[in-house]
Amino acid sequence: MSHEEMARQLTPEEQQWVDDFMNDTTLFLGPDPEIMRNHSISERSDLEERILAQEHDPLLADRIRRRLSGSLDEAFEMCESMGAAPGAKWADLSVAVYTAAGDVCYMSNRGVIAFSAVLHHPIRYIMKYWKDEPTVGINPGDGFFHNDARFGMVHNTDQSMLVPVMREGEIIAWVGATIHEGENGACEPGGMPSGSETPFDDGLRGSPMKIVERGHLRRDLLTFLQHSTRDPKLMLADIKVKMGAVRRVMDIVDRTIEEFGVEPFVAAIRMTVEDVEQEVRRRIAEMPDGTVRINQFVDSTLKENILIKFACTITVKGERLIVDLRGTGPEILNRAINSPYSSTKAFMAQAILSYWWPDLPRSTGALSPIEIISDEGSWADCSYDAPTGQNLQASFRGFTCLQAAYAKLQFSVEEKYANVIAPWFNQINDFLWGGETQHGEQVGNLCADLNGMGGGAKAFQDGEDAVAPLFCAMADTGEQEVMEEEVPFLQLVSKRVVQDNQAFGKYRGGMGYEMIVAARNTPSWGFMTVTSGAKFSSVPGLFGGYGCPTYPLAMVKGINIFDIVKKDPSQFDLSMKRVMNEQPFEGGKYTTYHMGLQFDHSQEGELYMIAQGAGGGYGDVLERDPELVMQDIKFGRISDWVAKNIYQVEWNRDTLVVDKDGTEELRKKEREARLKRGTPYNEFVKQFVTEEPAEDLLYFGSWGDDTEDVTATVWDAQGPKRVKGKLGEIPLIFVPNRHVLKIEKLENRIKELEEKYGEVTHTKA
C-alpha cells in the first residue's frame, strides 16, 4: 500500500496522531521549500473571501491606503533619524504593512523596494510553524526578529521586526520594519563577508523568532543576539528603533480600524495586493511577444579570478512573462558569492518597481504574475549548505538583466511608465571596516559611499553622477565629518568625480567618484572590499552605448601619509592615478588588487583607494552632440584623448569652440573605418565563436545556445580540470585554498632551484 493510499484511509484522529508524532520527532526545522520557492500572492483567507464577496467603497479604500502610506513614511523617517546603524542613517531600510498571510500591501515610498518581494517568506513561516506551536504562539503585542536570507531576507546584514495586527484572536495583518544593520558577527566585520567559506562564516543566522512577547522585549534572546555580534550596542538600539517605528504604524492601523472597522481595513489591504497583480498582468499583455537574452558575468569569487555566468532569457507571450535562469553557473560551496533563490528574485522585483513600473504600490503583487524558471544548485539559486555572505553578487545581476531587458521590450509599448534607461551601476564599490574606535569600542560596518552608484544614461540625456544605489530610492551618501566622530579613519579623498570614469555613448552614463581612506588613532583597525568588476565590466551599455570601466583596488602599505604630509604638505595632492603612476612615497609597497579584499589589518596612514562605478551609456558615441563633449572637457569630466579618439571631436584647445567641419570629417572617417573593420555575421561567428571557453579560463556556466548543460572547473590532486553536464550531474565545486596553492607553487620553485644549483645549507657564522 502506498503512503498516499494509507493516508486516505486514516481517520482525522489518526491523522492528528501522525502529525503530532512527526512534530515531536523533528530534528530541526529548516527553511520550507514550499514557502521559499513561492513568490505568488497567497490565496484569500476565509475572512478575506467573505469580506471581498461584499461590495466596497473604492473611495474609502483609497482613504485607508493613504493613511497607511503616510504612516509608513513617518515610521521610515523615525528609523532614519534615530537608527544607530549607518544603513539606517542613510535610508537603507523599509517599513511595510502586510496581509495576514504576509503579502506586502504597502511600503514606505523611500527605502529598499526589494523587501517587497522577500518578507512574505518569514511571515508565512511564522504562520505555518509558530502560530499553533504551544511553546511559541502568536499573541497581541508579540514581535518576531529574523535576518537569515535562507528564510527570506535580502542578505544577512538586514534585520527585521514583524508584528501581528490581531482582532478577537485572529491575525488580520502584519506591520514590519527592516534595517540594514551591517555588523552581524560574521567571520569579517561589517556583515557582508567576502571571505566566508561556509554558512557558519556568514554570521548571525536568525530564523524567525519571537523576541517581543506581549509588548515586552525578551532579555534572554536579546542577550543572545548581542553576544552574536561585535557591536552589542547597535543590536539593542536598533531593535528598539524598529519596535518604535512599528508601534507608530500600529497606532494609525488601530485608529483606522476603530474609525472604519475591520472589514474595510482588511478589504483595502487585500484589494491593493490583488489590484497590483491584475495591473501587472495587463501591462505584460501590452508588451510585444518575443524573447530577450541578457547574460551577466562576475569576474571573481572575491578571492580569486574566475568568470561565472548569470544567464537570463525573458520571454513575453500574451499575459505571460517568463524569466528563465537556466544556464547560470553552479554554486561554489566554499565561496561567499552564492545567492538564495528568494534573494535573487527580490532584486528582480526591485528592477520592476524602480525601473519598469515605478508608479505601482510596492507590493508582493508586482512579481506575483511573473514566472521564474531556475535550476536549484546554481549560484543564483543556491542550496542550504552554501555560504551566502556576498549573495548580492548574484542578486544584482538579476536586477541588471531585468532592467536591460525591459529597456528593449518597452520600445514597442505605446504607453511607457518609465524612461528608457541604460543599466544602473550594480556593484557596492565601498569600504567595509572594523576594529577598535578612538572611543575604545569594538565595531564593524560600512561607509555610505556605496549609495553613490552612477545612473544609467537615458534615451534623451546623460545619466546622473553618483546619484543613488540601485536598491534604495533617494538614499543618502552620508557626511564623512559625521563618521569621523565615531570611527578612526579619514577619507583623505571623498566623493571626487574621476576623469574618464564614465560609460561613453550618445548620452554618457552617470560618473562615479574616488575614495581614499587611511586609519588613524586606533590600536587595531582594518578595511575590506566586497565587490567584483576589476577585470570584466559590471554593466553593459544600451543600443550601442559603452559599458562602465573596470575597477581595481589600489593600496600603499608601509607608509604613514599623516607623517608625510606633516613634513611636506604638497604631498597631500592625492589621487589613485597620481599615487599609483608616480609612486611618490619612498619605501611604500604599491599594490593593485581585485575588489574582493578580505579583512586587511591597516597600520596608521596606509592608503586604500577605490572608485565608485559608472552607469551604462546609451547610443552611438558618434552621435553625441559635440557641445556636450566640450562641456565635459570644460569641467574635467573627460580627457582630450577621449574627446578625440572616442567621440571623434575636433576643437580649439584654447577657446573650446567646436570645429564643426573637422568633427564631421573625423566622424566620417571613423564610420568608413568601421565598415572596413566589419565582417558579415556568418564570418564573424566563425572567427569569434568557439566550442568551449579558453583553456586557461576558470569558467562556470552554459556556453553558447545550450542552457541544458553547464561548463565548470573542478579541482583534484592533479589540479583544475574542465567538466560539462547538467547542473545536478557535475561534481560539487570547491575552490582550493589560494594560500595552500601559493605555498605549493613556492615549494615547487624551491625544489626546482635546488635541483638546478644544489641544496644550500645554512650554517651559523
TAZI-V992259 format. One record per residue. N is the residue number from 1. RES is the residue in three letters. PHI is phi in radians with two decimals (* if undefined). PSI is psi in whole degrees, 0 to 359 (NA if undefined). NEAR is the number of other C-alpha atoms within 8 Angstrom. Layout:
# TAZI-V992259
n,res,phi,psi,near
N,RES,PHI,PSI,NEAR
N,RES,PHI,PSI,NEAR
This chain:
# TAZI-V992259
n,res,phi,psi,near
1,MET,*,132,4
2,SER,-1.31,164,5
3,HIS,-1.06,321,6
4,GLU,-1.13,317,6
5,GLU,-1.14,319,8
6,MET,-1.12,319,9
7,ALA,-1.09,324,8
8,ARG,-1.18,338,6
9,GLN,-1.63,354,6
10,LEU,-1.32,141,9
11,THR,-1.34,162,6
12,PRO,-0.94,321,6
13,GLU,-1.15,319,7
14,GLU,-1.16,321,8
15,GLN,-1.09,322,10
16,GLN,-1.12,322,8
17,TRP,-1.05,315,8
18,VAL,-1.08,314,8
19,ASP,-1.09,317,8
20,ASP,-1.11,320,8
21,PHE,-1.09,315,8
22,MET,-1.12,320,8
23,ASN,-1.15,321,7
24,ASP,-1.28,338,6
25,THR,-1.90,9,6
26,THR,-1.23,128,7
27,LEU,-1.14,307,4
28,PHE,-2.82,159,4
29,LEU,-1.73,120,5
30,GLY,-1.77,187,4
31,PRO,-1.02,141,8
32,ASP,-1.59,113,8
33,PRO,-0.99,325,6
34,GLU,-1.09,325,6
35,ILE,-1.39,313,10
36,MET,-1.26,337,13
37,ARG,-1.69,4,8
38,ASN,-1.91,117,6
39,HIS,-1.94,8,11
40,SER,-1.40,155,9
41,ILE,-1.14,152,9
42,SER,-1.29,161,6
43,GLU,-1.20,155,4
44,ARG,-1.10,142,7
45,SER,-1.32,169,6
46,ASP,-1.02,319,6
47,LEU,-1.09,313,7
48,GLU,-1.11,321,11
49,GLU,-1.09,315,9
50,ARG,-1.15,317,8
51,ILE,-1.18,316,10
52,LEU,-1.33,350,9
53,ALA,-1.27,344,6
54,GLN,-1.61,166,6
55,GLU,-1.41,146,5
56,HIS,-2.31,151,8
57,ASP,-1.48,112,6
58,PRO,-1.13,331,6
59,LEU,-1.21,323,6
60,LEU,-1.16,319,8
61,ALA,-1.05,321,13
62,ASP,-1.16,321,9
63,ARG,-1.09,318,8
64,ILE,-1.13,317,11
65,ARG,-1.09,319,11
66,ARG,-1.14,322,8
67,ARG,-1.10,315,9
68,LEU,-1.08,316,13
69,SER,-1.05,315,12
70,GLY,-1.11,319,8
71,SER,-1.16,324,11
72,LEU,-1.18,320,13
73,ASP,-1.17,323,12
74,GLU,-1.14,317,8
75,ALA,-1.15,323,13
76,PHE,-1.02,313,14
77,GLU,-1.15,328,8
78,MET,-1.10,313,11
79,CYS,-1.09,319,14
80,GLU,-1.16,320,11
81,SER,-1.45,333,8
82,MET,-1.86,346,8
83,GLY,-1.11,144,13
84,ALA,-1.50,331,9
85,ALA,-1.27,143,11
86,PRO,-0.93,321,13
87,GLY,-1.06,325,13
88,ALA,-1.20,315,16
89,LYS,-1.11,334,14
90,TRP,-1.98,21,12
91,ALA,1.41,16,13
92,ASP,-1.51,73,13
93,LEU,-2.84,177,14
94,SER,-2.83,153,15
95,VAL,-2.28,138,16
96,ALA,-2.58,159,13
97,VAL,-1.96,136,13
98,TYR,-2.12,156,16
99,THR,-1.24,175,14
100,ALA,-1.06,329,10
101,ALA,-1.54,357,11
102,GLY,1.85,359,14
103,ASP,-1.25,134,15
104,VAL,-1.21,125,18
105,CYS,-1.65,304,16
106,TYR,-2.38,148,14
107,MET,-2.38,153,16
108,SER,-0.95,143,12
109,ASN,-1.14,324,8
110,ARG,-1.60,161,12
111,GLY,1.94,195,14
112,VAL,-1.55,108,12
113,ILE,-1.26,334,15
114,ALA,-0.99,333,13
115,PHE,-1.08,338,11
116,SER,-1.14,341,14
117,ALA,-1.94,12,14
118,VAL,-2.34,335,15
119,LEU,-1.47,359,13
120,HIS,-1.25,334,15
121,HIS,-1.05,307,12
122,PRO,-1.13,326,12
123,ILE,-1.17,318,11
124,ARG,-1.11,325,11
125,TYR,-1.13,314,12
126,ILE,-1.04,316,10
127,MET,-1.15,326,9
128,LYS,-1.41,320,8
129,TYR,-1.85,330,8
130,TRP,-1.85,338,11
131,LYS,-1.00,314,10
132,ASP,-1.85,11,9
133,GLU,-1.39,119,8
134,PRO,-0.99,329,5
135,THR,-1.47,354,4
136,VAL,-2.14,280,9
137,GLY,1.25,170,9
138,ILE,-2.28,123,9
139,ASN,-2.27,160,10
140,PRO,-0.98,136,9
141,GLY,1.53,357,11
142,ASP,-1.30,154,15
143,GLY,-2.45,135,13
144,PHE,-1.96,132,13
145,PHE,-1.75,147,14
146,HIS,-2.88,156,13
147,ASN,-2.55,352,18
148,ASP,-1.28,120,13
149,ALA,-1.07,335,12
150,ARG,-1.24,344,9
151,PHE,-1.80,3,13
152,GLY,1.96,79,15
153,MET,-2.77,154,15
154,VAL,-1.04,306,12
155,HIS,-2.73,171,14
156,ASN,-1.23,351,17
157,THR,-1.31,339,12
158,ASP,-1.44,141,13
159,GLN,-2.33,137,12
160,SER,-2.09,159,13
161,MET,-2.22,118,15
162,LEU,-2.08,126,12
163,VAL,-2.23,131,12
164,PRO,-1.38,148,16
165,VAL,-1.76,118,11
166,MET,-2.15,143,11
167,ARG,-2.41,125,7
168,GLU,0.92,43,4
169,GLY,1.39,0,6
170,GLU,-1.95,137,6
171,ILE,-1.37,123,10
172,ILE,-1.98,348,11
173,ALA,-3.00,176,14
174,TRP,-2.38,154,14
175,VAL,-2.20,137,15
176,GLY,-2.51,151,13
177,ALA,-2.25,138,15
178,THR,-2.34,134,12
179,ILE,-2.31,139,13
180,HIS,-1.27,102,12
181,GLU,-1.46,334,14
182,GLY,1.54,254,15
183,GLU,-0.94,127,15
184,ASN,-2.49,19,15
185,GLY,1.40,16,13
186,ALA,-1.20,175,16
187,CYS,-1.13,344,10
188,GLU,-2.27,150,12
189,PRO,-1.12,154,19
190,GLY,1.79,346,15
191,GLY,1.62,348,17
192,MET,-2.17,72,14
193,PRO,-1.26,118,17
194,SER,-1.33,346,17
195,GLY,-1.67,2,11
196,SER,-1.20,139,16
197,GLU,-2.13,355,10
198,THR,-2.51,163,13
199,PRO,-1.03,335,12
200,PHE,-1.29,345,6
201,ASP,-1.46,349,12
202,ASP,-1.35,355,18
203,GLY,1.61,202,14
204,LEU,-0.95,129,13
205,ARG,-2.18,75,9
206,GLY,-1.44,107,9
207,SER,-1.19,164,9
208,PRO,-0.97,121,12
209,MET,-2.42,147,8
210,LYS,-1.43,110,10
211,ILE,-1.84,342,12
212,VAL,-2.06,124,12
213,GLU,-2.09,115,12
214,ARG,0.89,43,8
215,GLY,1.56,357,9
216,HIS,-2.00,131,8
217,LEU,-1.23,127,8
218,ARG,-1.35,114,9
219,ARG,-1.22,332,6
220,ASP,-1.16,314,6
221,LEU,-1.25,323,8
222,LEU,-1.05,317,11
223,THR,-1.07,318,8
224,PHE,-1.04,313,8
225,LEU,-1.12,319,11
226,GLN,-1.13,323,13
227,HIS,-1.35,353,8
228,SER,-1.62,357,10
229,THR,-2.33,170,14
230,ARG,-1.45,349,13
231,ASP,-2.29,77,11
232,PRO,-1.07,329,10
233,LYS,-1.11,318,7
234,LEU,-1.06,315,10
235,MET,-1.03,311,11
236,LEU,-1.13,312,10
237,ALA,-1.04,314,10
238,ASP,-1.46,339,12
239,ILE,-1.09,317,9
240,LYS,-1.17,322,8
241,VAL,-1.09,315,12
242,LYS,-1.13,321,14
243,MET,-1.07,317,10
244,GLY,-1.13,319,8
245,ALA,-1.14,317,14
246,VAL,-1.13,320,15
247,ARG,-1.06,323,8
248,ARG,-1.12,316,10
249,VAL,-1.14,320,13
250,MET,-1.06,324,10
251,ASP,-1.03,315,8
252,ILE,-1.18,319,11
253,VAL,-1.06,314,9
254,ASP,-1.08,316,8
255,ARG,-1.15,323,8
256,THR,-1.13,315,11
257,ILE,-1.15,321,10
258,GLU,-1.09,323,8
259,GLU,-1.40,318,6
260,PHE,-1.90,342,8
261,GLY,1.77,162,9
262,VAL,-1.14,315,8
263,GLU,-1.10,312,7
264,PRO,-1.07,324,11
265,PHE,-1.14,309,13
266,VAL,-1.06,319,13
267,ALA,-1.10,318,13
268,ALA,-1.12,316,12
269,ILE,-1.30,323,13
270,ARG,-1.20,320,11
271,MET,-1.11,325,8
272,THR,-1.05,312,11
273,VAL,-1.07,314,15
274,GLU,-1.21,322,9
275,ASP,-1.11,320,9
276,VAL,-1.11,314,13
277,GLU,-1.05,316,13
278,GLN,-1.11,320,8
279,GLU,-1.17,323,8
280,VAL,-1.09,318,11
281,ARG,-1.06,319,11
282,ARG,-1.13,320,9
283,ARG,-1.24,326,8
284,ILE,-1.08,318,12
285,ALA,-1.11,336,11
286,GLU,-1.30,338,7
287,MET,-1.28,154,11
288,PRO,-1.25,141,10
289,ASP,-1.10,142,8
290,GLY,2.76,183,7
291,THR,-2.28,136,8
292,VAL,-2.18,132,10
293,ARG,-1.98,131,9
294,ILE,-2.27,124,10
295,ASN,-1.94,133,9
296,GLN,-2.08,154,11
297,PHE,-2.36,148,11
298,VAL,-1.97,137,14
299,ASP,-1.78,9,13
300,SER,-2.79,158,14
301,THR,-1.46,2,12
302,LEU,1.37,3,17
303,LYS,-2.21,324,11
304,GLU,-2.48,159,7
305,ASN,-1.35,130,9
306,ILE,-2.49,183,12
307,LEU,-2.38,111,12
308,ILE,-2.09,135,13
309,LYS,-1.69,139,14
310,PHE,-1.92,107,16
311,ALA,-1.65,136,15
312,CYS,-2.55,121,14
313,THR,-2.10,124,12
314,ILE,-1.96,124,12
315,THR,-2.11,131,11
316,VAL,-1.95,129,14
317,LYS,-2.57,105,10
318,GLY,1.12,234,7
319,GLU,-1.56,4,9
320,ARG,-1.74,135,12
321,LEU,-2.21,119,12
322,ILE,-2.01,126,12
323,VAL,-1.86,115,12
324,ASP,-1.91,115,11
325,LEU,-1.77,10,13
326,ARG,-1.17,142,11
327,GLY,1.78,352,14
328,THR,-1.18,145,17
329,GLY,-1.08,157,15
330,PRO,-1.24,156,13
331,GLU,-1.10,150,14
332,ILE,-1.96,112,13
333,LEU,-1.32,357,12
334,ASN,-2.29,34,12
335,ARG,-2.35,156,17
336,ALA,-1.45,355,18
337,ILE,-1.48,359,17
338,ASN,-1.27,150,20
339,SER,-2.22,135,17
340,PRO,-1.09,150,15
341,TYR,-0.93,317,11
342,SER,-1.14,324,16
343,SER,-1.20,320,16
344,THR,-1.07,315,15
345,LYS,-1.16,327,12
346,ALA,-1.03,321,15
347,PHE,-1.38,342,14
348,MET,-1.17,318,14
349,ALA,-1.11,324,15
350,GLN,-1.03,316,13
351,ALA,-1.12,318,13
352,ILE,-1.13,315,14
353,LEU,-1.51,349,14
354,SER,-1.75,321,9
355,TYR,-2.15,344,10
356,TRP,-1.58,295,11
357,TRP,-2.29,71,10
358,PRO,-1.22,351,11
359,ASP,-1.41,346,6
360,LEU,-1.36,149,9
361,PRO,-1.03,144,10
362,ARG,-1.22,98,13
363,SER,-2.43,153,16
364,THR,-1.01,334,16
365,GLY,-1.11,341,16
366,ALA,-1.19,321,14
367,LEU,-1.61,341,13
368,SER,-0.92,316,11
369,PRO,-1.37,352,12
370,ILE,-1.54,128,9
371,GLU,-1.53,134,9
372,ILE,-2.19,126,8
373,ILE,-1.94,131,9
374,SER,-2.65,150,8
375,ASP,-1.60,123,9
376,GLU,-1.12,140,7
377,GLY,1.74,1,11
378,SER,-1.51,169,13
379,TRP,-1.31,350,15
380,ALA,-1.76,0,14
381,ASP,-2.65,65,16
382,CYS,-1.48,168,14
383,SER,-1.43,170,9
384,TYR,-1.07,329,5
385,ASP,-1.58,4,7
386,ALA,-1.59,139,15
387,PRO,-1.18,145,17
388,THR,-2.31,25,15
389,GLY,-1.02,332,17
390,GLN,-2.18,48,14
391,ASN,-1.16,347,14
392,LEU,-1.08,337,9
393,GLN,-1.03,321,14
394,ALA,-1.47,319,14
395,SER,-1.05,317,16
396,PHE,-1.12,328,12
397,ARG,-1.17,322,12
398,GLY,-1.06,320,14
399,PHE,-1.04,308,13
400,THR,-1.10,320,13
401,CYS,-1.05,315,12
402,LEU,-1.24,323,11
403,GLN,-1.13,314,14
404,ALA,-1.18,320,12
405,ALA,-1.11,317,12
406,TYR,-1.17,326,9
407,ALA,-1.00,327,11
408,LYS,-1.44,319,8
409,LEU,-1.17,323,11
410,GLN,-1.27,347,10
411,PHE,-1.06,329,8
412,SER,-1.69,9,7
413,VAL,-1.66,127,10
414,GLU,-1.12,313,5
415,GLU,-1.73,118,4
416,LYS,-1.79,135,7
417,TYR,-1.76,355,8
418,ALA,-2.74,165,8
419,ASN,-1.21,150,8
420,VAL,-1.27,124,9
421,ILE,-2.50,141,11
422,ALA,-1.27,163,18
423,PRO,-1.00,136,16
424,TRP,-1.24,150,14
425,PHE,-1.07,137,17
426,ASN,-2.15,31,12
427,GLN,-2.28,151,13
428,ILE,-1.65,69,10
429,ASN,-1.19,105,13
430,ASP,-2.90,163,13
431,PHE,-1.80,129,11
432,LEU,-1.69,156,14
433,TRP,-2.61,165,14
434,GLY,-3.02,162,13
435,GLY,2.46,208,11
436,GLU,-1.80,127,13
437,THR,-1.37,173,12
438,GLN,-1.15,348,10
439,HIS,-1.74,6,6
440,GLY,1.41,16,6
441,GLU,-1.80,145,7
442,GLN,-1.52,126,10
443,VAL,-2.46,169,12
444,GLY,-2.86,130,15
445,ASN,-2.96,211,13
446,LEU,-2.51,164,11
447,CYS,-1.46,160,9
448,ALA,-1.52,7,13
449,ASP,-1.09,337,12
450,LEU,-1.10,340,13
451,ASN,-1.33,359,13
452,GLY,-1.74,36,15
453,MET,-1.06,145,21
454,GLY,-1.31,138,21
455,GLY,-1.40,148,19
456,GLY,-1.23,150,20
457,ALA,-1.18,144,19
458,LYS,-1.61,173,13
459,ALA,-1.26,353,10
460,PHE,-2.39,358,5
461,GLN,-2.82,165,8
462,ASP,-1.15,154,11
463,GLY,-1.25,156,16
464,GLU,-1.33,140,12
465,ASP,-1.32,132,13
466,ALA,0.66,56,15
467,VAL,-1.68,315,11
468,ALA,-2.97,156,14
469,PRO,-1.33,154,14
470,LEU,-1.15,340,9
471,PHE,-1.72,1,10
472,CYS,-2.61,117,13
473,ALA,-1.26,128,12
474,MET,0.99,45,8
475,ALA,-1.41,162,13
476,ASP,-1.81,150,9
477,THR,-1.61,355,10
478,GLY,1.38,161,9
479,GLU,-1.89,122,6
480,GLN,-1.09,326,9
481,GLU,-1.08,325,6
482,VAL,-1.19,318,8
483,MET,-1.09,322,8
484,GLU,-1.15,343,10
485,GLU,-1.32,340,7
486,GLU,-1.91,328,9
487,VAL,-2.24,152,8
488,PRO,-1.64,55,12
489,PHE,-2.54,157,10
490,LEU,-2.01,144,10
491,GLN,-1.60,98,10
492,LEU,-1.19,329,9
493,VAL,-2.20,125,11
494,SER,-2.29,113,10
495,LYS,1.07,47,8
496,ARG,-1.78,118,8
497,VAL,-1.07,134,10
498,VAL,-1.72,131,11
499,GLN,-0.99,137,8
500,ASP,1.22,3,8
501,ASN,-1.45,71,14
502,GLN,-2.62,159,16
503,ALA,-1.68,119,18
504,PHE,-1.32,158,15
505,GLY,2.99,181,17
506,LYS,-0.96,320,14
507,TYR,-2.16,129,18
508,ARG,-1.46,155,17
509,GLY,-1.26,158,23
510,GLY,-1.10,142,19
511,MET,-1.53,157,18
512,GLY,-1.84,166,17
513,TYR,-1.99,166,14
514,GLU,-1.73,148,16
515,MET,-2.38,128,14
516,ILE,-2.23,124,14
517,VAL,-2.18,157,12
518,ALA,-2.67,138,14
519,ALA,-1.37,153,15
520,ARG,-2.73,144,9
521,ASN,1.03,49,8
522,THR,-2.57,140,11
523,PRO,-1.32,338,5
524,SER,-2.70,119,8
525,TRP,-2.66,157,13
526,GLY,-2.77,162,12
527,PHE,-2.18,160,12
528,MET,-2.66,160,12
529,THR,-2.22,150,14
530,VAL,-2.39,49,18
531,THR,-2.48,173,11
532,SER,-2.10,185,14
533,GLY,1.74,22,16
534,ALA,-1.47,341,12
535,LYS,-2.18,333,9
536,PHE,-2.18,125,9
537,SER,-0.95,134,11
538,SER,-1.31,324,15
539,VAL,-2.28,144,14
540,PRO,-1.51,171,13
541,GLY,-1.53,186,15
542,LEU,-2.27,134,14
543,PHE,0.90,49,7
544,GLY,1.70,351,11
545,GLY,-1.25,154,19
546,TYR,-1.32,155,13
547,GLY,-1.41,176,14
548,CYS,-1.28,162,19
549,PRO,-1.16,179,10
550,THR,-1.76,157,10
551,TYR,-2.34,104,12
552,PRO,-1.55,168,12
553,LEU,-1.68,141,12
554,ALA,-2.16,142,13
555,MET,-2.37,148,12
556,VAL,-2.18,108,12
557,LYS,-1.74,161,9
558,GLY,1.40,16,9
559,ILE,-2.25,166,10
560,ASN,-2.20,100,10
561,ILE,-1.07,333,10
562,PHE,-1.23,320,7
563,ASP,-1.16,321,8
564,ILE,-1.11,311,10
565,VAL,-1.30,338,11
566,LYS,-1.17,322,7
567,LYS,-1.40,326,6
568,ASP,-2.47,90,7
569,PRO,-0.99,337,8
570,SER,-1.13,340,6
571,GLN,-1.30,357,8
572,PHE,-1.33,2,6
573,ASP,-1.31,83,5
574,LEU,-1.86,135,9
575,SER,-2.78,153,9
576,MET,-1.05,321,11
577,LYS,-1.07,311,6
578,ARG,-1.20,313,9
579,VAL,-1.09,316,10
580,MET,-1.38,329,9
581,ASN,-1.43,319,6
582,GLU,-1.61,337,6
583,GLN,0.78,65,10
584,PRO,-1.40,348,5
585,PHE,-1.76,110,6
586,GLU,-1.09,134,5
587,GLY,1.53,355,6
588,GLY,-1.36,149,10
589,LYS,-1.76,111,8
590,TYR,-1.68,124,10
591,THR,-2.39,138,7
592,THR,-1.94,150,8
593,TYR,-2.62,154,9
594,HIS,-1.21,172,14
595,MET,-1.56,22,14
596,GLY,-1.91,65,15
597,LEU,-1.48,118,13
598,GLN,-1.22,164,12
599,PHE,-0.87,121,11
600,ASP,-2.07,117,8
601,HIS,-1.14,128,8
602,SER,-1.93,131,10
603,GLN,-1.48,156,9
604,GLU,-0.98,131,10
605,GLY,1.50,358,12
606,GLU,-1.30,144,15
607,LEU,-1.71,135,11
608,TYR,-2.17,128,11
609,MET,-2.33,128,12
610,ILE,-2.48,172,14
611,ALA,-2.33,143,11
612,GLN,-1.29,154,17
613,GLY,-1.54,171,17
614,ALA,-1.91,149,21
615,GLY,-1.29,163,22
616,GLY,-1.19,152,25
617,GLY,-1.52,162,24
618,TYR,-2.19,125,22
619,GLY,1.42,173,13
620,ASP,-1.24,131,11
621,VAL,-1.06,332,13
622,LEU,-1.31,353,9
623,GLU,-1.76,2,8
624,ARG,-1.23,136,12
625,ASP,-1.06,122,7
626,PRO,-0.98,331,8
627,GLU,-1.17,327,7
628,LEU,-1.20,326,8
629,VAL,-1.12,317,12
630,MET,-1.13,324,11
631,GLN,-1.09,318,8
632,ASP,-1.18,324,10
633,ILE,-1.11,314,12
634,LYS,-1.00,318,8
635,PHE,-1.65,10,6
636,GLY,1.28,19,8
637,ARG,-1.31,328,12
638,ILE,-2.31,159,11
639,SER,-1.51,164,10
640,ASP,-1.03,324,7
641,TRP,-1.06,316,7
642,VAL,-1.14,316,10
643,ALA,-1.03,320,13
644,LYS,-1.43,316,10
645,ASN,-1.67,334,8
646,ILE,-1.67,306,9
647,TYR,-1.50,350,11
648,GLN,0.95,56,12
649,VAL,-2.03,141,15
650,GLU,-1.99,139,11
651,TRP,-2.73,166,10
652,ASN,-1.44,119,9
653,ARG,-1.16,336,6
654,ASP,-1.47,319,4
655,THR,-1.80,349,5
656,LEU,1.03,29,9
657,VAL,-1.56,132,8
658,VAL,-1.25,134,12
659,ASP,-1.54,97,10
660,LYS,-1.08,314,7
661,ASP,-1.13,316,6
662,GLY,-1.09,321,10
663,THR,-1.15,316,13
664,GLU,-1.06,322,8
665,GLU,-1.20,316,8
666,LEU,-1.04,315,11
667,ARG,-1.23,326,11
668,LYS,-1.10,315,8
669,LYS,-1.12,322,8
670,GLU,-1.17,322,9
671,ARG,-1.16,321,8
672,GLU,-1.14,321,8
673,ALA,-1.16,325,8
674,ARG,-1.07,316,8
675,LEU,-1.08,323,7
676,LYS,-1.23,323,7
677,ARG,-1.29,335,6
678,GLY,-1.24,153,6
679,THR,-2.32,153,7
680,PRO,-0.98,150,6
681,TYR,-0.97,314,6
682,ASN,-1.06,322,6
683,GLU,-1.22,320,8
684,PHE,-1.04,316,10
685,VAL,-1.07,318,8
686,LYS,-1.10,323,7
687,GLN,-1.41,326,6
688,PHE,-1.71,321,6
689,VAL,-1.45,131,7
690,THR,-2.05,163,5
691,GLU,-1.19,330,4
692,GLU,-2.70,168,5
693,PRO,-1.09,164,8
694,ALA,-0.94,145,5
695,GLU,-1.04,324,4
696,ASP,-1.62,8,4
697,LEU,-1.63,126,8
698,LEU,-1.39,94,9
699,TYR,-1.96,143,11
700,PHE,-2.42,122,15
701,GLY,2.36,176,15
702,SER,-1.19,160,16
703,TRP,-2.31,124,10
704,GLY,1.37,209,5
705,ASP,-1.43,346,5
706,ASP,-1.42,111,8
707,THR,-1.79,359,10
708,GLU,-1.28,320,9
709,ASP,-1.84,149,11
710,VAL,-2.13,150,17
711,THR,-1.72,142,14
712,ALA,-2.61,163,14
713,THR,-1.93,129,12
714,VAL,-2.14,158,13
715,TRP,-2.05,138,12
716,ASP,-2.33,195,7
717,ALA,-1.08,334,4
718,GLN,-1.53,353,5
719,GLY,2.01,197,6
720,PRO,-1.31,145,8
721,LYS,-2.53,154,8
722,ARG,-1.67,138,8
723,VAL,-2.25,160,9
724,LYS,-2.52,138,9
725,GLY,2.95,185,10
726,LYS,-1.20,152,9
727,LEU,-0.97,319,11
728,GLY,-1.36,354,5
729,GLU,-1.81,337,6
730,ILE,-1.30,156,10
731,PRO,-1.09,157,5
732,LEU,-1.09,143,7
733,ILE,-1.72,116,12
734,PHE,-2.18,125,9
735,VAL,-1.54,132,9
736,PRO,-1.08,153,7
737,ASN,-1.08,122,6
738,ARG,-1.13,330,8
739,HIS,-1.23,323,6
740,VAL,-1.10,317,8
741,LEU,-1.10,320,9
742,LYS,-1.15,317,8
743,ILE,-1.09,317,8
744,GLU,-1.07,319,8
745,LYS,-1.11,317,8
746,LEU,-1.18,321,8
747,GLU,-1.12,320,8
748,ASN,-1.13,324,8
749,ARG,-1.17,319,8
750,ILE,-1.06,315,8
751,LYS,-1.06,319,8
752,GLU,-1.08,314,8
753,LEU,-1.20,323,9
754,GLU,-1.13,322,10
755,GLU,-1.17,329,8
756,LYS,-1.41,318,6
757,TYR,-1.95,355,6
758,GLY,1.60,150,7
759,GLU,-1.19,134,6
760,VAL,-1.71,127,5
761,THR,-1.87,139,4
762,HIS,-1.82,129,4
763,THR,-2.10,152,4
764,LYS,-1.29,143,3
765,ALA,-1.21,NA,2
